[in-house]
Amino acid sequence: MKLFLQLTALAFVLLFSGCESDDEEQLKVLDLTTTNLVGTWKLSETYVSPGGETSWQPVEDGSSYTFTQEGTFTSDNNENCAEGEYTVADDNLTLTYTCEDLEEGQADVWNLAVHSLTEETLILSGIGCIEACLYKYKKI
């Protein structure tokens, strides 16, 4: 009986201490740093609720952001201004558009909360969003 319990315990330990799979490695959450953000990210899904239940919805031909190591970005998300500078602090990403010809009332600074950052996925939301408003970007 003692041998049976020992073998069962060993099997249990081996079962739950296996190596990480490729999928688990891709889902590893990264720290929000300039280095981890560098690259091009394309909007692939939204999770937006006007009040009530919602689910992730696919986005066709979503907008994209390209972040550089030097702290600059380009985007096709803003018709009148496609470039600027960005900063990261805690779980926040601040985009400052640097175009001189921004239209009246157009925001030149966007403050975004970073909910998740992995090697392949970036999930953002507007700071202060009351209802669900998440935007999932895939690294391309």
N, C-alpha and C positions, 0 to 999 in steps of 0.2 A: 504494500500500500504506500509506503514511504517513497519507493522508487517511482510509482505512478504519479504521486504529487510533485516530485521533483521534475519529472519529464514534462508534466503539464505546465508547470511554472516556467520551465525552459522554453517550451513551445510558445507560450504567451509572450515572453520577453522577446524572442526572435521575431514573432509576428508583428509586434508593435515597435520594433526598433530597426526596421529595415532601412535601406538607403533611400534618399529622396529621389523621386521620379523626376523626369524632365518637366512634367506639368507643375509639380510642386515648386521647382526651382524658378519657373517662369512667373509664378504667383507671389514670389517673395517680395514683400513690401520694402521699398527703398526709402532712405531718408530724402527729404526734399532738399536737394542741393543743386547748384548750377550744373555740376557734372552729370547728375542723374537725369536732369531735365533736357540736356542738349539733344537735339535731333528734331525731326519733323513729326508732328502729331496731327492726325486727321480725325475729325468728329465722326463717330460711327453709330452712337446711340444716345438717346435722351431719356431721362426719367423725370418728367414734368407733370405736376398735378395742379389743376386749377382748384382743388379742394376735393378730397376723396381718394379712393384707391387708384393706383396707376401701376404701370410696369415698364420695363425698358422697351423703347421703340427704336427700330433701326432708322438710320438716317442715310439717304442716298446722296452722294456727292456733297458730303459735309465739308465745312470750312476747315482750314488747317493753320497751324502755327509752327514756325521753325525757330528754335531757340539755339543761340550760339554760346560757346564757352565765355565769350567776352561780355555777356550780359545784354545782348541785343536780340531782337526778334523781328520776324516778318510774319504777316498774316494776310489771308484773303477774306477775313471776317469783317473788315471795315472798308466800305467802298471808297471812302475819301482819304484814307490813311492806312498804309500797309506796313509801317515800320515803327520801331520804338525801342525802348529799353525796358528790362525787367529786373525785378529783385525778388529774392526768396527770403522769407523769415518765418520761423516756426512752421506752421502749416498754411501759410499764406503766400500767394503769388500776386505781385503787383505789376501790371502792364502799364507803361507810360508811353502813349503815342507821341512821337516827336515831330510830326508834320506841322508846318506852319499854317497851312490852309485848312485847318479843321473848321467845319461849319458851325454856326451859332448853335449852342445847346448840345453839341456832340461831346460826349465824355472823352477827355484826353487821358484819364487814369481809370483803370479797371482794377478793383481789388477782388481777388478770387480766393476761395478756400479750396485747398487741395485735400480731397477725401482719401485718395489712394494714388500711389505711384509705384508701378512695377516696371520691369524691363520692357513690357509691351503695352501697358495700359495706364492712362492718366485720367482720373475722375475729378472734375472741377464743379464748383457751384459759386454763384454770386454770394458774397458775404451779406448776411441779413435777409436772405431769402426765407420767407415765412412758410410757404408750401414746398413740397418736394421739387427741386430744380437741380438735377444733376446732369452733367454732360460728360460722356465717356469718349475719350480720344484714344486711338490706336497708333502706335509708333509705326511709321512707314519707312 
